[in-house]
Amino acid sequence: MRSSFPRILALTFLVVAGCSHTHMEQVTIPPQVDLTHYQAVALIDFSSQENRGQLPAYATHQFLQRILEAQPGARIMQLGNLQQALASVGKTQLDADAIRALGQKCGAQAIFAGTLELTDAKPTVSVANFARNVGVSADVNANLGSTLYDASNGTIVWTSSAAAHDSAGGVSLSGGDVGVGVEGTDNAYTRMIKKTTFRIADPFRAHVVNQRVADPQ
């Protein structure tokens, strides 16, 4: 009885394999959010609670680039920064009424708005082996968030956020003193913005996956 079990198992596998009639095939999974359904989409520039110079504008440009790469057929118009957009419709905060008013004013069916949060570089110095080895790191963090609103009623269609961590810094030794210079912070910030905008745009991309499908009958 034991000796016949492997043969029974092998025969069962052959029967199942012969009846399955399936094969592996590359299948395109459509994007979770399809902007081409809208005649026009508006984009409010990313805002930041603190003065970050041109970095919010850079984040806006990167986000727009990622979205258009993912969906070339999308039509997106820029409305400027949040204050400009709200002022254009006589509003002071981005609520459902403001979204509806902006949609009516610019003729968009959906509106993007986003935020950019960045931490300042915080140098950390570690000294070992009687000051022979000095290590310096300046950590910075970024958090990017974006929301897509339905301009007809102000409801949220999609929202997401992405975080990134980077470091920048330099060290110098002079007369036994340790001097810390945080350099390349702007580069670290731009690197994080590129990472977060790429991640946050993923739901707008189509993906090709290998999937087992049934053979045609």
Backbone torsions as a table, in degrees:
resi	resn	phi	psi	omega
1	MET	NA	-42.2	-179.7
2	ARG	-65.7	-39.0	-175.9
3	SER	-68.6	-25.3	-178.9
4	SER	-84.1	-14.3	-176.8
5	PHE	-61.5	-45.7	178.7
6	PRO	-59.9	-37.8	-179.9
7	ARG	-68.2	-37.8	177.3
8	ILE	-64.5	-41.4	179.4
9	LEU	-63.7	-42.2	179.9
10	ALA	-64.8	-42.0	179.0
11	LEU	-64.8	-39.6	178.6
12	THR	-62.1	-41.7	179.4
13	PHE	-62.9	-42.1	-179.7
14	LEU	-64.5	-40.8	179.5
15	VAL	-64.0	-45.3	-179.6
16	VAL	-64.3	-42.9	-179.5
17	ALA	-65.0	-38.2	-179.1
18	GLY	-69.7	-25.0	-177.3
19	CYS	-94.6	-10.9	-173.1
20	SER	-72.1	-43.4	177.7
21	HIS	52.2	52.5	176.4
22	THR	-127.9	164.4	177.2
23	HIS	-150.8	160.9	177.8
24	MET	-83.2	138.1	-178.2
25	GLU	-148.1	145.8	175.9
26	GLN	-77.1	125.3	-177.2
27	VAL	-120.8	135.7	178.3
28	THR	-90.9	120.4	176.7
29	ILE	-92.2	119.7	-177.6
30	PRO	-65.0	159.2	179.1
31	PRO	-63.1	150.3	178.4
32	GLN	-64.7	-35.5	179.4
33	VAL	-122.2	119.1	-178.6
34	ASP	-106.3	106.8	-177.6
35	LEU	-77.4	-15.4	-178.4
36	THR	-70.1	-10.6	175.0
37	HIS	-70.9	-20.6	-179.6
38	TYR	-95.0	141.4	175.6
39	GLN	-67.0	-35.8	179.1
40	ALA	-153.3	143.1	177.5
41	VAL	-124.8	136.3	178.5
42	ALA	-103.8	152.7	-179.6
43	LEU	-131.6	118.6	171.6
44	ILE	-87.8	134.1	-178.9
45	ASP	-55.6	147.0	175.9
46	PHE	-61.0	140.0	-179.4
47	SER	-112.1	157.1	178.2
48	SER	-137.2	141.2	-178.1
49	GLN	-67.9	-27.4	-179.6
50	GLU	-111.7	161.5	178.6
51	ASN	-71.8	109.2	-178.8
52	ARG	-116.2	23.7	176.0
53	GLY	61.6	-128.3	-176.7
54	GLN	-90.4	1.3	-175.5
55	LEU	-65.3	-41.1	175.1
56	PRO	-60.9	-38.9	177.0
57	ALA	-65.8	-37.4	177.5
58	TYR	-65.1	-41.3	177.7
59	ALA	-63.1	-40.1	178.1
60	THR	-61.4	-46.1	-179.6
61	HIS	-62.6	-43.5	-179.9
62	GLN	-64.6	-42.7	178.9
63	PHE	-62.8	-45.8	178.8
64	LEU	-60.1	-42.9	179.3
65	GLN	-61.8	-44.3	-180.0
66	ARG	-63.3	-42.0	-178.4
67	ILE	-65.8	-43.3	-178.9
68	LEU	-71.5	-29.8	173.6
69	GLU	-66.3	-38.6	-178.7
70	ALA	-72.4	-38.4	-177.0
71	GLN	-136.4	82.8	-176.9
72	PRO	-58.4	-23.6	-178.4
73	GLY	-81.2	-6.0	-178.6
74	ALA	-72.0	144.3	177.8
75	ARG	-112.1	113.3	-173.8
76	ILE	-124.6	130.0	175.8
77	MET	-113.3	143.4	180.0
78	GLN	-96.1	136.9	-177.0
79	LEU	-105.0	4.5	-176.4
80	GLY	85.6	-166.8	-178.4
81	ASN	-76.3	173.3	-173.8
82	LEU	-61.5	-43.3	-178.8
83	GLN	-62.4	-42.5	179.5
84	GLN	-64.5	-43.7	-178.8
85	ALA	-62.9	-45.6	-179.6
86	LEU	-66.0	-40.8	-179.0
87	ALA	-63.4	-31.3	-177.5
88	SER	-66.6	-20.3	178.8
89	VAL	-118.7	13.1	176.4
90	GLY	68.4	34.3	179.9
91	LYS	-116.2	160.4	179.7
92	THR	-116.2	-13.5	177.8
93	GLN	-142.3	153.4	-177.0
94	LEU	-86.6	89.3	176.9
95	ASP	-120.0	-171.8	-177.0
96	ALA	-60.5	-39.4	179.3
97	ASP	-63.5	-42.0	179.8
98	ALA	-66.2	-39.7	178.5
99	ILE	-62.1	-45.8	179.5
100	ARG	-62.4	-42.3	-179.2
101	ALA	-65.4	-40.3	178.5
102	LEU	-66.1	-41.0	178.8
103	GLY	-61.4	-42.2	179.3
104	GLN	-67.8	-37.5	-176.5
105	LYS	-69.9	-42.7	-174.9
106	CYS	-101.3	-3.7	177.7
107	GLY	73.1	30.1	179.2
108	ALA	-100.9	146.3	177.8
109	GLN	-93.7	-15.3	178.7
110	ALA	-147.5	152.0	-175.7
111	ILE	-136.6	129.4	173.3
112	PHE	-91.7	141.4	169.3
113	ALA	-142.7	143.5	-176.7
114	GLY	-147.1	165.5	179.3
115	THR	-129.1	150.6	177.5
116	LEU	-128.1	122.5	177.5
117	GLU	-117.7	127.1	-179.6
118	LEU	-128.4	141.1	174.8
119	THR	-98.1	147.1	175.6
120	ASP	-71.0	152.9	178.7
121	ALA	-66.0	133.9	179.5
122	LYS	-122.3	97.0	-176.8
123	PRO	-65.2	139.3	175.3
124	THR	-127.0	125.4	-177.6
125	VAL	-110.0	130.9	174.4
126	SER	-123.5	130.3	-178.0
127	VAL	-117.7	131.0	-178.5
128	ALA	-138.8	162.8	178.3
129	ASN	54.0	52.7	176.5
130	PHE	55.0	46.8	174.8
131	ALA	69.8	10.8	176.4
132	ARG	-76.4	-34.8	179.3
133	ASN	-113.8	119.1	-179.4
134	VAL	-120.4	125.9	177.7
135	GLY	-115.0	135.2	-179.4
136	VAL	-129.6	133.0	173.5
137	SER	-135.7	142.0	177.3
138	ALA	-124.5	103.1	-173.5
139	ASP	-87.7	137.6	174.8
140	VAL	-133.0	150.2	-178.6
141	ASN	-131.8	152.4	177.2
142	ALA	-135.4	144.4	173.9
143	ASN	-135.1	121.1	-177.9
144	LEU	-114.6	130.4	179.7
145	GLY	-130.0	144.0	179.0
146	SER	-142.4	147.5	179.3
147	THR	-134.7	138.3	175.5
148	LEU	-109.4	122.8	-178.3
149	TYR	-105.9	146.1	168.9
150	ASP	-79.7	116.9	-173.7
151	ALA	-72.3	-14.1	-178.9
152	SER	-76.3	-29.4	-177.0
153	ASN	-138.2	-2.0	176.8
154	GLY	80.9	6.6	179.6
155	THR	-77.9	160.6	-178.8
156	ILE	-88.4	124.7	177.3
157	VAL	-89.2	-39.0	-176.3
158	TRP	-157.7	145.9	173.7
159	THR	-152.0	146.5	-179.3
160	SER	-162.2	165.5	176.9
161	SER	-146.3	159.1	178.3
162	ALA	-145.5	143.7	-178.9
163	ALA	-120.1	153.6	178.2
164	ALA	-146.9	155.4	-179.7
165	HIS	-129.6	140.2	178.3
166	ASP	-149.7	175.7	179.5
167	SER	-143.8	153.4	177.3
168	ALA	-153.9	148.8	177.8
169	GLY	160.9	169.3	178.9
170	GLY	-149.1	164.8	-178.4
171	VAL	-141.1	146.0	176.1
172	SER	-139.5	145.3	178.8
173	LEU	-115.6	126.4	180.0
174	SER	-143.5	115.2	178.6
175	GLY	60.3	32.2	-179.9
176	GLY	84.5	-6.7	178.3
177	ASP	-91.9	147.9	178.7
178	VAL	-102.3	123.0	177.0
179	GLY	-112.6	128.5	-178.4
180	VAL	-109.3	125.4	175.3
181	GLY	-122.8	117.2	178.9
182	VAL	-84.1	108.3	-177.3
183	GLU	-119.1	156.7	176.4
184	GLY	73.1	17.7	-179.0
185	THR	-62.5	-42.3	178.5
186	ASP	-59.7	-39.2	177.6
187	ASN	-64.5	-40.7	178.2
188	ALA	-63.6	-41.7	178.9
189	TYR	-63.3	-45.1	-179.0
190	THR	-66.6	-35.0	176.4
191	ARG	-62.6	-43.2	-179.5
192	MET	-66.6	-37.9	179.0
193	ILE	-64.0	-40.8	177.8
194	LYS	-62.5	-42.1	-179.9
195	LYS	-64.7	-47.7	-174.7
196	THR	-70.1	-38.4	178.4
197	THR	-67.1	-34.6	177.4
198	PHE	-65.5	-43.5	-178.8
199	ARG	-67.4	-42.2	-173.7
200	ILE	-71.7	-21.3	179.9
201	ALA	-86.1	-0.6	-175.1
202	ASP	-59.0	-40.6	-179.9
203	PRO	-62.0	-13.6	-179.4
204	PHE	-94.6	0.0	179.9
205	ARG	-99.0	146.5	168.3
206	ALA	-83.6	146.9	-178.1
207	HIS	-124.9	138.9	177.4
208	VAL	-101.7	123.8	-178.7
209	VAL	-129.3	156.0	173.3
210	ASN	-85.9	128.5	-176.1
211	GLN	-142.5	141.1	177.5
212	ARG	-79.8	124.7	-179.4
213	VAL	-124.5	156.1	-178.8
214	ALA	-76.1	142.4	175.8
215	ASP	-68.7	147.1	177.9
216	PRO	-64.7	139.8	-178.1
217	GLN	-81.2	NA	NA
